């Protein structure tokens, strides 16, 4: 059968397959970098900076925001599942403060190591 006679796949199927492959690759790199931040943060951040992979830089720098977003959605869903009223009691306030605190800790940790990497780069 000639190439011109072959039935080509629809464009949306090819785009979907490429999208799935790209999502798998980016999630693997993101999880690898998050693990690296816990084990050897200086080396991980320096590698991400050196590779110039903007998508990974955005994913890593957005980590405190992801922690905050997932935590707030968790608090909201928890309140909805328990059927809580609109007024926030002390458990909800404590959960909210815990989520914000963890997010600030992650941001501070990331900022500390980013400053160390930049200091070494520009010395």
Secondary structure, DSSP 4 states (H G I P E B T S, - for coil): --GGGSPPPPHHHHHHHHHHHHHHHHHHHHHHHHHHHHH-HHHHHHHHHHHT-HHHHHHHHTHHHHHHHHHHHHHHHHHHHHT--SS--HHHHHHHHHHHHHHHHHHHHHHHHHHHHHHHHT-
